[in-house]
Amino acid sequence: MHEVSIMRSTLDVAEDQARRSGATHIHSLRMRIGLLSGVVADALRFAFEALRQNTLAASALLEIEEVRPACWCMDCQAEFEVNDYIYECPRCRRPSADLRRGREIALVSLEIS
C-alpha cells in the first residue's frame, strides 16, 4: 500500500510548511488526486488517520478532490474528459496521447494556525 508512504511525505511537507509559517496546528489538508494516479482515496484516508497522531495535524481534516482524466485533441484544439481507457476525442473521434490531467498527486492547500 503506497498510500502510506504518500501520506507520510504529505504530512512531512505540511508540517514543514506550517512550521515555516510559525503555525502550531494544521486544521485541514486539501489534496488533489488523479483517478489515474494509482492512489486509492479510501486507502489514503486510512493512512492519514493512522499517521496524523503526534503531528501538527493530529486533529485535522483531510479533503480529497478526485480529478477525472482529460486529454487534449490536437485536431479540435480542445480538452476532453476521458470516460474509459480509450482516449478518443468525442468531437472528431481521433485518438489522443496527450493526457493533461488525471495522474496528479498534490497537496493543494493547508489551513493552519
Biopython code that builds the backbone (N, CA, C, O; Angstrom):
import numpy as np
from Bio.PDB.StructureBuilder import StructureBuilder

atoms = [
    (1, "MET", "N", (0.853, -1.181, 0.000)),
    (1, "MET", "CA", (0.000, 0.000, 0.000)),
    (1, "MET", "C", (0.896, 1.241, 0.000)),
    (1, "MET", "O", (1.395, 1.651, 1.048)),
    (2, "HIS", "N", (1.094, 1.831, -1.171)),
    (2, "HIS", "CA", (1.952, 3.004, -1.283)),
    (2, "HIS", "C", (1.282, 4.273, -0.764)),
    (2, "HIS", "O", (1.931, 5.312, -0.650)),
    (3, "GLU", "N", (-0.002, 4.198, -0.451)),
    (3, "GLU", "CA", (-0.699, 5.362, 0.109)),
    (3, "GLU", "C", (-0.101, 5.776, 1.447)),
    (3, "GLU", "O", (-0.125, 6.957, 1.793)),
    (4, "VAL", "N", (0.431, 4.833, 2.195)),
    (4, "VAL", "CA", (1.055, 5.162, 3.484)),
    (4, "VAL", "C", (2.285, 6.038, 3.262)),
    (4, "VAL", "O", (2.456, 7.043, 3.951)),
    (5, "SER", "N", (3.137, 5.673, 2.316)),
    (5, "SER", "CA", (4.330, 6.497, 2.063)),
    (5, "SER", "C", (3.951, 7.840, 1.451)),
    (5, "SER", "O", (4.596, 8.850, 1.735)),
    (6, "ILE", "N", (2.925, 7.869, 0.623)),
    (6, "ILE", "CA", (2.462, 9.144, 0.053)),
    (6, "ILE", "C", (1.951, 10.051, 1.169)),
    (6, "ILE", "O", (2.265, 11.241, 1.200)),
    (7, "MET", "N", (1.167, 9.488, 2.081)),
    (7, "MET", "CA", (0.635, 10.310, 3.174)),
    (7, "MET", "C", (1.732, 10.728, 4.133)),
    (7, "MET", "O", (1.702, 11.846, 4.648)),
    (8, "ARG", "N", (2.703, 9.856, 4.385)),
    (8, "ARG", "CA", (3.827, 10.234, 5.257)),
    (8, "ARG", "C", (4.564, 11.436, 4.664)),
    (8, "ARG", "O", (4.884, 12.384, 5.382)),
    (9, "SER", "N", (4.830, 11.400, 3.378)),
    (9, "SER", "CA", (5.511, 12.515, 2.706)),
    (9, "SER", "C", (4.650, 13.772, 2.725)),
    (9, "SER", "O", (5.157, 14.875, 2.930)),
    (10, "THR", "N", (3.360, 13.606, 2.512)),
    (10, "THR", "CA", (2.441, 14.751, 2.520)),
    (10, "THR", "C", (2.408, 15.406, 3.894)),
    (10, "THR", "O", (2.466, 16.630, 4.002)),
    (11, "LEU", "N", (2.315, 14.602, 4.929)),
    (11, "LEU", "CA", (2.320, 15.154, 6.287)),
    (11, "LEU", "C", (3.650, 15.828, 6.613)),
    (11, "LEU", "O", (3.667, 16.854, 7.293)),
    (12, "ASP", "N", (4.752, 15.275, 6.144)),
    (12, "ASP", "CA", (6.065, 15.906, 6.350)),
    (12, "ASP", "C", (6.117, 17.281, 5.696)),
    (12, "ASP", "O", (6.583, 18.248, 6.299)),
    (13, "VAL", "N", (5.635, 17.361, 4.458)),
    (13, "VAL", "CA", (5.613, 18.641, 3.739)),
    (13, "VAL", "C", (4.681, 19.623, 4.444)),
    (13, "VAL", "O", (5.024, 20.794, 4.608)),
    (14, "ALA", "N", (3.510, 19.155, 4.861)),
    (14, "ALA", "CA", (2.541, 20.018, 5.539)),
    (14, "ALA", "C", (3.108, 20.561, 6.849)),
    (14, "ALA", "O", (2.984, 21.751, 7.137)),
    (15, "GLU", "N", (3.726, 19.691, 7.634)),
    (15, "GLU", "CA", (4.306, 20.140, 8.903)),
    (15, "GLU", "C", (5.453, 21.123, 8.679)),
    (15, "GLU", "O", (5.570, 22.119, 9.392)),
    (16, "ASP", "N", (6.279, 20.847, 7.712)),
    (16, "ASP", "CA", (7.385, 21.746, 7.397)),
    (16, "ASP", "C", (6.866, 23.128, 7.004)),
    (16, "ASP", "O", (7.371, 24.149, 7.471)),
    (17, "GLN", "N", (5.854, 23.145, 6.142)),
    (17, "GLN", "CA", (5.279, 24.419, 5.695)),
    (17, "GLN", "C", (4.608, 25.156, 6.860)),
    (17, "GLN", "O", (4.744, 26.373, 6.993)),
    (18, "ALA", "N", (3.891, 24.415, 7.693)),
    (18, "ALA", "CA", (3.232, 25.036, 8.847)),
    (18, "ALA", "C", (4.260, 25.647, 9.799)),
    (18, "ALA", "O", (4.085, 26.773, 10.265)),
    (19, "ARG", "N", (5.315, 24.919, 10.083)),
    (19, "ARG", "CA", (6.360, 25.433, 10.992)),
    (19, "ARG", "C", (7.047, 26.657, 10.401)),
    (19, "ARG", "O", (7.335, 27.616, 11.117)),
    (20, "ARG", "N", (7.311, 26.629, 9.102)),
    (20, "ARG", "CA", (7.929, 27.797, 8.451)),
    (20, "ARG", "C", (7.054, 29.039, 8.563)),
    (20, "ARG", "O", (7.548, 30.166, 8.583)),
    (21, "SER", "N", (5.746, 28.810, 8.635)),
    (21, "SER", "CA", (4.796, 29.922, 8.755)),
    (21, "SER", "C", (4.538, 30.302, 10.205)),
    (21, "SER", "O", (3.763, 31.218, 10.478)),
    (22, "GLY", "N", (5.178, 29.609, 11.134)),
    (22, "GLY", "CA", (5.006, 29.903, 12.555)),
    (22, "GLY", "C", (3.761, 29.273, 13.158)),
    (22, "GLY", "O", (3.362, 29.648, 14.261)),
    (23, "ALA", "N", (3.145, 28.342, 12.478)),
    (23, "ALA", "CA", (1.918, 27.703, 12.967)),
    (23, "ALA", "C", (2.241, 26.571, 13.935)),
    (23, "ALA", "O", (3.318, 25.976, 13.897)),
    (24, "THR", "N", (1.280, 26.297, 14.795)),
    (24, "THR", "CA", (1.414, 25.184, 15.737)),
    (24, "THR", "C", (0.339, 24.118, 15.523)),
    (24, "THR", "O", (0.382, 23.056, 16.144)),
    (25, "HIS", "N", (-0.624, 24.403, 14.642)),
    (25, "HIS", "CA", (-1.696, 23.450, 14.348)),
    (25, "HIS", "C", (-2.025, 23.455, 12.855)),
    (25, "HIS", "O", (-2.021, 24.498, 12.201)),
    (26, "ILE", "N", (-2.305, 22.283, 12.349)),
    (26, "ILE", "CA", (-2.852, 22.145, 10.998)),
    (26, "ILE", "C", (-4.303, 21.717, 11.182)),
    (26, "ILE", "O", (-4.586, 20.680, 11.782)),
    (27, "HIS", "N", (-5.215, 22.529, 10.659)),
    (27, "HIS", "CA", (-6.645, 22.257, 10.825)),
    (27, "HIS", "C", (-7.211, 21.429, 9.672)),
    (27, "HIS", "O", (-8.117, 20.618, 9.868)),
    (28, "SER", "N", (-6.677, 21.637, 8.483)),
    (28, "SER", "CA", (-7.136, 20.826, 7.351)),
    (28, "SER", "C", (-6.068, 20.771, 6.272)),
    (28, "SER", "O", (-5.253, 21.681, 6.120)),
    (29, "LEU", "N", (-6.099, 19.682, 5.535)),
    (29, "LEU", "CA", (-5.236, 19.481, 4.375)),
    (29, "LEU", "C", (-6.163, 19.195, 3.200)),
    (29, "LEU", "O", (-7.134, 18.451, 3.338)),
    (30, "ARG", "N", (-5.866, 19.781, 2.055)),
    (30, "ARG", "CA", (-6.648, 19.511, 0.849)),
    (30, "ARG", "C", (-5.707, 18.940, -0.198)),
    (30, "ARG", "O", (-4.686, 19.538, -0.538)),
    (31, "MET", "N", (-6.078, 17.766, -0.701)),
    (31, "MET", "CA", (-5.255, 17.112, -1.715)),
    (31, "MET", "C", (-6.056, 16.949, -3.001)),
    (31, "MET", "O", (-7.283, 16.849, -2.986)),
    (32, "ARG", "N", (-5.334, 16.924, -4.101)),
    (32, "ARG", "CA", (-5.919, 16.656, -5.422)),
    (32, "ARG", "C", (-5.283, 15.359, -5.922)),
    (32, "ARG", "O", (-4.065, 15.263, -6.068)),
    (33, "ILE", "N", (-6.143, 14.355, -6.183)),
    (33, "ILE", "CA", (-5.681, 13.033, -6.589)),
    (33, "ILE", "C", (-6.318, 12.659, -7.921)),
    (33, "ILE", "O", (-7.542, 12.593, -8.036)),
    (34, "GLY", "N", (-5.489, 12.418, -8.919)),
    (34, "GLY", "CA", (-5.986, 11.993, -10.220)),
    (34, "GLY", "C", (-6.461, 10.556, -10.191)),
    (34, "GLY", "O", (-5.855, 9.706, -9.538)),
    (35, "LEU", "N", (-7.533, 10.288, -10.891)),
    (35, "LEU", "CA", (-8.091, 8.933, -10.900)),
    (35, "LEU", "C", (-7.170, 7.925, -11.582)),
    (35, "LEU", "O", (-7.346, 6.719, -11.406)),
    (36, "LEU", "N", (-6.188, 8.396, -12.361)),
    (36, "LEU", "CA", (-5.227, 7.501, -12.995)),
    (36, "LEU", "C", (-3.890, 7.462, -12.255)),
    (36, "LEU", "O", (-2.920, 6.895, -12.759)),
    (37, "SER", "N", (-3.833, 8.059, -11.070)),
    (37, "SER", "CA", (-2.577, 8.134, -10.314)),
    (37, "SER", "C", (-2.197, 6.811, -9.662)),
    (37, "SER", "O", (-1.043, 6.616, -9.280)),
    (38, "GLY", "N", (-3.145, 5.916, -9.534)),
    (38, "GLY", "CA", (-2.883, 4.665, -8.842)),
    (38, "GLY", "C", (-3.113, 4.755, -7.347)),
    (38, "GLY", "O", (-2.903, 3.779, -6.626)),
    (39, "VAL", "N", (-3.545, 5.924, -6.870)),
    (39, "VAL", "CA", (-3.799, 6.129, -5.453)),
    (39, "VAL", "C", (-5.278, 5.876, -5.181)),
    (39, "VAL", "O", (-6.148, 6.388, -5.886)),
    (40, "VAL", "N", (-5.549, 5.084, -4.155)),
    (40, "VAL", "CA", (-6.922, 4.802, -3.742)),
    (40, "VAL", "C", (-7.267, 5.784, -2.619)),
    (40, "VAL", "O", (-6.644, 5.769, -1.557)),
    (41, "ALA", "N", (-8.261, 6.631, -2.865)),
    (41, "ALA", "CA", (-8.609, 7.690, -1.916)),
    (41, "ALA", "C", (-8.931, 7.142, -0.524)),
    (41, "ALA", "O", (-8.495, 7.714, 0.475)),
    (42, "ASP", "N", (-9.683, 6.048, -0.444)),
    (42, "ASP", "CA", (-10.013, 5.484, 0.868)),
    (42, "ASP", "C", (-8.768, 4.987, 1.595)),
    (42, "ASP", "O", (-8.669, 5.131, 2.814)),
    (43, "ALA", "N", (-7.835, 4.414, 0.879)),
    (43, "ALA", "CA", (-6.583, 3.967, 1.489)),
    (43, "ALA", "C", (-5.763, 5.161, 1.969)),
    (43, "ALA", "O", (-5.100, 5.084, 3.004)),
    (44, "LEU", "N", (-5.805, 6.263, 1.222)),
    (44, "LEU", "CA", (-5.103, 7.480, 1.623)),
    (44, "LEU", "C", (-5.733, 8.048, 2.905)),
    (44, "LEU", "O", (-5.019, 8.499, 3.800)),
    (45, "ARG", "N", (-7.060, 8.024, 2.989)),
    (45, "ARG", "CA", (-7.746, 8.483, 4.207)),
    (45, "ARG", "C", (-7.366, 7.608, 5.409)),
    (45, "ARG", "O", (-7.133, 8.115, 6.506)),
    (46, "PHE", "N", (-7.308, 6.301, 5.190)),
    (46, "PHE", "CA", (-6.918, 5.369, 6.249)),
    (46, "PHE", "C", (-5.494, 5.667, 6.725)),
    (46, "PHE", "O", (-5.224, 5.695, 7.926)),
    (47, "ALA", "N", (-4.596, 5.886, 5.776)),
    (47, "ALA", "CA", (-3.206, 6.211, 6.116)),
    (47, "ALA", "C", (-3.131, 7.520, 6.889)),
    (47, "ALA", "O", (-2.350, 7.642, 7.832)),
    (48, "PHE", "N", (-3.935, 8.493, 6.495)),
    (48, "PHE", "CA", (-3.973, 9.773, 7.198)),
    (48, "PHE", "C", (-4.387, 9.575, 8.657)),
    (48, "PHE", "O", (-3.759, 10.117, 9.566)),
    (49, "GLU", "N", (-5.440, 8.801, 8.871)),
    (49, "GLU", "CA", (-5.915, 8.544, 10.241)),
    (49, "GLU", "C", (-4.829, 7.867, 11.078)),
    (49, "GLU", "O", (-4.667, 8.180, 12.257)),
    (50, "ALA", "N", (-4.098, 6.953, 10.478)),
    (50, "ALA", "CA", (-3.061, 6.214, 11.205)),
    (50, "ALA", "C", (-1.819, 7.058, 11.473)),
    (50, "ALA", "O", (-1.180, 6.893, 12.512)),
    (51, "LEU", "N", (-1.470, 7.949, 10.565)),
    (51, "LEU", "CA", (-0.206, 8.680, 10.661)),
    (51, "LEU", "C", (-0.298, 10.063, 11.299)),
    (51, "LEU", "O", (0.723, 10.618, 11.707)),
    (52, "ARG", "N", (-1.475, 10.618, 11.392)),
    (52, "ARG", "CA", (-1.579, 12.003, 11.871)),
    (52, "ARG", "C", (-1.345, 12.154, 13.371)),
    (52, "ARG", "O", (-1.093, 13.261, 13.847)),
    (53, "GLN", "N", (-1.424, 11.053, 14.121)),
    (53, "GLN", "CA", (-1.201, 11.110, 15.567)),
    (53, "GLN", "C", (0.191, 11.677, 15.843)),
    (53, "GLN", "O", (1.147, 11.372, 15.129)),
    (54, "ASN", "N", (0.295, 12.488, 16.865)),
    (54, "ASN", "CA", (1.566, 13.104, 17.283)),
    (54, "ASN", "C", (2.183, 13.999, 16.213)),
    (54, "ASN", "O", (3.403, 14.147, 16.149)),
    (55, "THR", "N", (1.343, 14.591, 15.379)),
    (55, "THR", "CA", (1.810, 15.581, 14.399)),
    (55, "THR", "C", (1.014, 16.864, 14.606)),
    (55, "THR", "O", (0.075, 16.893, 15.401)),
    (56, "LEU", "N", (1.381, 17.910, 13.901)),
    (56, "LEU", "CA", (0.612, 19.157, 13.955)),
    (56, "LEU", "C", (-0.790, 18.967, 13.379)),
    (56, "LEU", "O", (-1.670, 19.802, 13.591)),
    (57, "ALA", "N", (-0.994, 17.882, 12.660)),
    (57, "ALA", "CA", (-2.285, 17.588, 12.034)),
    (57, "ALA", "C", (-3.095, 16.562, 12.816)),
    (57, "ALA", "O", (-3.982, 15.920, 12.254)),
    (58, "ALA", "N", (-2.802, 16.398, 14.106)),
    (58, "ALA", "CA", (-3.449, 15.351, 14.906)),
    (58, "ALA", "C", (-4.965, 15.451, 14.925)),
    (58, "ALA", "O", (-5.647, 14.432, 15.032)),
    (59, "SER", "N", (-5.503, 16.660, 14.825)),
    (59, "SER", "CA", (-6.964, 16.825, 14.823)),
    (59, "SER", "C", (-7.471, 17.405, 13.497)),
    (59, "SER", "O", (-8.588, 17.917, 13.423)),
    (60, "ALA", "N", (-6.664, 17.320, 12.481)),
    (60, "ALA", "CA", (-7.001, 17.924, 11.185)),
    (60, "ALA", "C", (-7.988, 17.077, 10.387)),
    (60, "ALA", "O", (-8.164, 15.882, 10.626)),
    (61, "LEU", "N", (-8.618, 17.745, 9.437)),
    (61, "LEU", "CA", (-9.484, 17.092, 8.466)),
    (61, "LEU", "C", (-8.720, 16.941, 7.162)),
    (61, "LEU", "O", (-7.879, 17.773, 6.826)),
    (62, "LEU", "N", (-9.014, 15.883, 6.437)),
    (62, "LEU", "CA", (-8.407, 15.659, 5.129)),
    (62, "LEU", "C", (-9.496, 15.738, 4.072)),
    (62, "LEU", "O", (-10.483, 15.004, 4.130)),
    (63, "GLU", "N", (-9.312, 16.629, 3.109)),
    (63, "GLU", "CA", (-10.216, 16.736, 1.968)),
    (63, "GLU", "C", (-9.480, 16.210, 0.745)),
    (63, "GLU", "O", (-8.329, 16.572, 0.498)),
    (64, "ILE", "N", (-10.150, 15.358, -0.016)),
    (64, "ILE", "CA", (-9.551, 14.826, -1.235)),
    (64, "ILE", "C", (-10.450, 15.159, -2.410)),
    (64, "ILE", "O", (-11.623, 14.786, -2.439)),
    (65, "GLU", "N", (-9.888, 15.863, -3.375)),
    (65, "GLU", "CA", (-10.589, 16.149, -4.627)),
    (65, "GLU", "C", (-10.078, 15.156, -5.665)),
    (65, "GLU", "O", (-8.891, 15.147, -5.993)),
    (66, "GLU", "N", (-10.967, 14.331, -6.173)),
    (66, "GLU", "CA", (-10.577, 13.369, -7.197)),
    (66, "GLU", "C", (-10.703, 14.030, -8.569)),
    (66, "GLU", "O", (-11.733, 14.618, -8.898)),
    (67, "VAL", "N", (-9.642, 13.923, -9.355)),
    (67, "VAL", "CA", (-9.575, 14.588, -10.654)),
    (67, "VAL", "C", (-9.785, 13.571, -11.770)),
    (67, "VAL", "O", (-9.040, 12.600, -11.902)),
    (68, "ARG", "N", (-10.812, 13.818, -12.560)),
    (68, "ARG", "CA", (-11.102, 12.950, -13.700)),
    (68, "ARG", "C", (-10.051, 13.178, -14.784)),
    (68, "ARG", "O", (-9.599, 14.306, -14.978)),
    (69, "PRO", "N", (-9.662, 12.128, -15.484)),
    (69, "PRO", "CA", (-8.668, 12.284, -16.544)),
    (69, "PRO", "C", (-9.215, 13.077, -17.727)),
    (69, "PRO", "O", (-10.401, 13.011, -18.052)),
    (70, "ALA", "N", (-8.318, 13.824, -18.356)),
    (70, "ALA", "CA", (-8.679, 14.603, -19.545)),
    (70, "ALA", "C", (-7.494, 14.628, -20.501)),
    (70, "ALA", "O", (-6.337, 14.661, -20.082)),
    (71, "CYS", "N", (-7.802, 14.612, -21.774)),
    (71, "CYS", "CA", (-6.797, 14.665, -22.840)),
    (71, "CYS", "C", (-6.993, 15.919, -23.678)),
    (71, "CYS", "O", (-8.004, 16.612, -23.567)),
    (72, "TRP", "N", (-6.007, 16.191, -24.513)),
    (72, "TRP", "CA", (-6.046, 17.319, -25.436)),
    (72, "TRP", "C", (-6.104, 16.774, -26.857)),
    (72, "TRP", "O", (-5.320, 15.901, -27.232)),
    (73, "CYS", "N", (-7.035, 17.296, -27.636)),
    (73, "CYS", "CA", (-7.150, 16.917, -29.042)),
    (73, "CYS", "C", (-6.430, 17.954, -29.889)),
    (73, "CYS", "O", (-6.805, 19.126, -29.898)),
    (74, "MET", "N", (-5.407, 17.525, -30.594)),
    (74, "MET", "CA", (-4.645, 18.437, -31.448)),
    (74, "MET", "C", (-5.486, 18.938, -32.624)),
    (74, "MET", "O", (-5.339, 20.085, -33.045)),
    (75, "ASP", "N", (-6.359, 18.092, -33.148)),
    (75, "ASP", "CA", (-7.171, 18.490, -34.293)),
    (75, "ASP", "C", (-8.234, 19.519, -33.912)),
    (75, "ASP", "O", (-8.414, 20.519, -34.607)),
    (76, "CYS", "N", (-8.933, 19.270, -32.810)),
    (76, "CYS", "CA", (-10.013, 20.165, -32.375)),
    (76, "CYS", "C", (-9.508, 21.327, -31.515)),
    (76, "CYS", "O", (-10.231, 22.296, -31.281)),
    (77, "GLN", "N", (-8.259, 21.218, -31.047)),
    (77, "GLN", "CA", (-7.692, 22.210, -30.132)),
    (77, "GLN", "C", (-8.588, 22.382, -28.901)),
    (77, "GLN", "O", (-8.921, 23.496, -28.497)),
    (78, "ALA", "N", (-8.965, 21.234, -28.319)),
    (78, "ALA", "CA", (-9.856, 21.247, -27.162)),
    (78, "ALA", "C", (-9.503, 20.121, -26.203)),
    (78, "ALA", "O", (-9.002, 19.068, -26.599)),
    (79, "GLU", "N", (-9.779, 20.375, -24.942)),
    (79, "GLU", "CA", (-9.604, 19.357, -23.913)),
    (79, "GLU", "C", (-10.906, 18.572, -23.801)),
    (79, "GLU", "O", (-11.996, 19.125, -23.942)),
    (80, "PHE", "N", (-10.772, 17.272, -23.544)),
    (80, "PHE", "CA", (-11.965, 16.444, -23.351)),
    (80, "PHE", "C", (-11.718, 15.447, -22.235)),
    (80, "PHE", "O", (-10.608, 14.938, -22.073)),
    (81, "GLU", "N", (-12.776, 15.170, -21.457)),
    (81, "GLU", "CA", (-12.674, 14.192, -20.381)),
    (81, "GLU", "C", (-12.663, 12.788, -20.949)),
    (81, "GLU", "O", (-13.306, 12.493, -21.955)),
    (82, "VAL", "N", (-11.915, 11.934, -20.276)),
    (82, "VAL", "CA", (-11.788, 10.538, -20.679)),
    (82, "VAL", "C", (-12.722, 9.712, -19.805)),
    (82, "VAL", "O", (-12.662, 9.791, -18.578)),
    (83, "ASN", "N", (-13.568, 8.937, -20.422)),
    (83, "ASN", "CA", (-14.521, 8.131, -19.663)),
    (83, "ASN", "C", (-14.091, 6.688, -19.514)),
    (83, "ASN", "O", (-14.637, 5.967, -18.679)),
    (84, "ASP", "N", (-13.137, 6.255, -20.295)),
    (84, "ASP", "CA", (-12.625, 4.891, -20.198)),
    (84, "ASP", "C", (-11.147, 4.939, -20.584)),
    (84, "ASP", "O", (-10.534, 6.005, -20.536)),
    (85, "TYR", "N", (-10.590, 3.843, -20.952)),
    (85, "TYR", "CA", (-9.164, 3.813, -21.284)),
    (85, "TYR", "C", (-8.902, 4.012, -22.773)),
    (85, "TYR", "O", (-7.785, 3.792, -23.242)),
    (86, "ILE", "N", (-9.909, 4.418, -23.506)),
    (86, "ILE", "CA", (-9.738, 4.769, -24.915)),
    (86, "ILE", "C", (-9.793, 6.289, -24.994)),
    (86, "ILE", "O", (-10.851, 6.893, -24.818)),
    (87, "TYR", "N", (-8.660, 6.891, -25.257)),
    (87, "TYR", "CA", (-8.562, 8.348, -25.252)),
    (87, "TYR", "C", (-8.919, 8.898, -26.622)),
    (87, "TYR", "O", (-8.052, 9.303, -27.397)),
    (88, "GLU", "N", (-10.208, 8.902, -26.901)),
    (88, "GLU", "CA", (-10.709, 9.314, -28.209)),
    (88, "GLU", "C", (-11.510, 10.597, -28.054)),
    (88, "GLU", "O", (-12.379, 10.693, -27.187)),
    (89, "CYS", "N", (-11.221, 11.576, -28.889)),
    (89, "CYS", "CA", (-11.936, 12.846, -28.866)),
    (89, "CYS", "C", (-13.409, 12.599, -29.224)),
    (89, "CYS", "O", (-13.697, 11.954, -30.232)),
    (90, "PRO", "N", (-14.320, 13.096, -28.424)),
    (90, "PRO", "CA", (-15.740, 12.874, -28.707)),
    (90, "PRO", "C", (-16.238, 13.659, -29.918)),
    (90, "PRO", "O", (-17.289, 13.337, -30.473)),
    (91, "ARG", "N", (-15.488, 14.696, -30.337)),
    (91, "ARG", "CA", (-15.917, 15.502, -31.493)),
    (91, "ARG", "C", (-15.468, 14.885, -32.811)),
    (91, "ARG", "O", (-16.278, 14.645, -33.706)),
    (92, "CYS", "N", (-14.159, 14.630, -32.917)),
    (92, "CYS", "CA", (-13.618, 14.176, -34.203)),
    (92, "CYS", "C", (-13.288, 12.682, -34.226)),
    (92, "CYS", "O", (-12.970, 12.128, -35.279)),
    (93, "ARG", "N", (-13.364, 12.031, -33.058)),
    (93, "ARG", "CA", (-13.108, 10.592, -32.916)),
    (93, "ARG", "C", (-11.651, 10.192, -33.144)),
    (93, "ARG", "O", (-11.365, 9.017, -33.374)),
    (94, "ARG", "N", (-10.740, 11.137, -33.085)),
    (94, "ARG", "CA", (-9.315, 10.824, -33.226)),
    (94, "ARG", "C", (-8.728, 10.504, -31.859)),
    (94, "ARG", "O", (-9.085, 11.134, -30.864)),
    (95, "PRO", "N", (-7.833, 9.530, -31.809)),
    (95, "PRO", "CA", (-7.203, 9.207, -30.523)),
    (95, "PRO", "C", (-6.208, 10.293, -30.104)),
    (95, "PRO", "O", (-5.635, 10.994, -30.938)),
    (96, "SER", "N", (-6.026, 10.407, -28.802)),
    (96, "SER", "CA", (-5.081, 11.377, -28.255)),
    (96, "SER", "C", (-4.137, 10.674, -27.297)),
    (96, "SER", "O", (-4.553, 9.804, -26.532)),
    (97, "ALA", "N", (-2.880, 11.047, -27.339)),
    (97, "ALA", "CA", (-1.883, 10.531, -26.395)),
    (97, "ALA", "C", (-1.455, 11.627, -25.429)),
    (97, "ALA", "O", (-0.530, 11.439, -24.639)),
    (98, "ASP", "N", (-2.138, 12.783, -25.495)),
    (98, "ASP", "CA", (-1.774, 13.934, -24.682)),
    (98, "ASP", "C", (-2.673, 14.025, -23.451)),
    (98, "ASP", "O", (-3.664, 14.756, -23.445)),
    (99, "LEU", "N", (-2.311, 13.268, -22.405)),
    (99, "LEU", "CA", (-3.071, 13.273, -21.163)),
    (99, "LEU", "C", (-2.723, 14.534, -20.386)),
    (99, "LEU", "O", (-1.569, 14.724, -20.001)),
    (100, "ARG", "N", (-3.696, 15.391, -20.151)),
    (100, "ARG", "CA", (-3.468, 16.680, -19.488)),
    (100, "ARG", "C", (-3.696, 16.636, -17.989)),
    (100, "ARG", "O", (-3.037, 17.362, -17.245)),
    (101, "ARG", "N", (-4.612, 15.801, -17.533)),
    (101, "ARG", "CA", (-4.856, 15.672, -16.094)),
    (101, "ARG", "C", (-5.381, 14.281, -15.797)),
    (101, "ARG", "O", (-5.890, 13.581, -16.672)),
    (102, "GLY", "N", (-5.241, 13.903, -14.527)),
    (102, "GLY", "CA", (-5.721, 12.602, -14.107)),
    (102, "GLY", "C", (-4.679, 11.774, -13.381)),
    (102, "GLY", "O", (-4.998, 10.743, -12.790)),
    (103, "ARG", "N", (-3.418, 12.230, -13.423)),
    (103, "ARG", "CA", (-2.347, 11.489, -12.735)),
    (103, "ARG", "C", (-1.771, 12.243, -11.543)),
    (103, "ARG", "O", (-0.833, 11.766, -10.904)),
    (104, "GLU", "N", (-2.315, 13.403, -11.243)),
    (104, "GLU", "CA", (-1.736, 14.231, -10.198)),
    (104, "GLU", "C", (-1.926, 13.656, -8.799)),
    (104, "GLU", "O", (-2.916, 12.989, -8.497)),
    (105, "ILE", "N", (-0.946, 13.939, -7.969)),
    (105, "ILE", "CA", (-0.989, 13.673, -6.539)),
    (105, "ILE", "C", (-0.406, 14.939, -5.917)),
    (105, "ILE", "O", (0.806, 15.149, -5.943)),
    (106, "ALA", "N", (-1.278, 15.783, -5.357)),
    (106, "ALA", "CA", (-0.805, 17.082, -4.912)),
    (106, "ALA", "C", (-1.446, 17.519, -3.604)),
    (106, "ALA", "O", (-2.638, 17.311, -3.377)),
    (107, "LEU", "N", (-0.637, 18.125, -2.754)),
    (107, "LEU", "CA", (-1.140, 18.826, -1.584)),
    (107, "LEU", "C", (-1.456, 20.231, -2.072)),
    (107, "LEU", "O", (-0.549, 20.982, -2.431)),
    (108, "VAL", "N", (-2.723, 20.589, -2.087)),
    (108, "VAL", "CA", (-3.173, 21.842, -2.698)),
    (108, "VAL", "C", (-3.202, 22.992, -1.706)),
    (108, "VAL", "O", (-2.808, 24.112, -2.033)),
    (109, "SER", "N", (-3.673, 22.714, -0.487)),
    (109, "SER", "CA", (-3.754, 23.793, 0.490)),
    (109, "SER", "C", (-3.771, 23.251, 1.915)),
    (109, "SER", "O", (-4.076, 22.085, 2.165)),
    (110, "LEU", "N", (-3.432, 24.141, 2.830)),
    (110, "LEU", "CA", (-3.440, 23.847, 4.266)),
    (110, "LEU", "C", (-4.192, 24.959, 4.980)),
    (110, "LEU", "O", (-4.117, 26.123, 4.587)),
    (111, "GLU", "N", (-4.912, 24.597, 6.025)),
    (111, "GLU", "CA", (-5.479, 25.587, 6.932)),
    (111, "GLU", "C", (-4.709, 25.425, 8.231)),
    (111, "GLU", "O", (-4.749, 24.366, 8.858)),
    (112, "ILE", "N", (-4.011, 26.477, 8.633)),
    (112, "ILE", "CA", (-3.118, 26.400, 9.794)),
    (112, "ILE", "C", (-3.373, 27.554, 10.751)),
    (112, "ILE", "O", (-3.977, 28.564, 10.390)),
    (113, "SER", "N", (-2.904, 27.383, 11.968)),
    (113, "SER", "CA", (-2.918, 28.496, 12.928)),
    (113, "SER", "C", (-1.758, 28.326, 13.893)),
    (113, "SER", "O", (-1.575, 29.150, 14.789)),
]
sb = StructureBuilder()
sb.init_structure("model")
sb.init_model(0)
sb.init_chain("A")
sb.init_seg("    ")
for serial, (resi, resn, name, xyz) in enumerate(atoms, 1):
    if name == "N":
        sb.init_residue(resn, " ", resi, " ")
    sb.init_atom(name, np.array(xyz, "f"), 0.0, 1.0, " ", f" {name:<3s}", serial, name[0])
structure = sb.get_structure()
